Amino acid sequence: SNGAISDALSTACFVLGIEEGAKLAKEYGCEAVFITDSKTVYVPQTVAAKIEITDNTYTLEIYES
């Protein structure tokens, strides 16, 4: 609902990592996209159809939301 909450939630999800960060995002009624150093993009099933990877060095993985 505001930028400060969005920023705090983004930071918390980053620190927590994919599994715990995704759980936290869900608690706040939102979904998170995670991009790792190994060029893997993790998205929830509900977002997967809306994401297009255009750089072939990245891979898409779907996580349970």
Summary of the structure (lengths in Angstrom):
residues: 65
radius of gyration: 12.0
end to end distance: 20.7
largest distance: 34.5
contacts: 149
relative contact order: 0.17
helix: 43%
strand: 18%
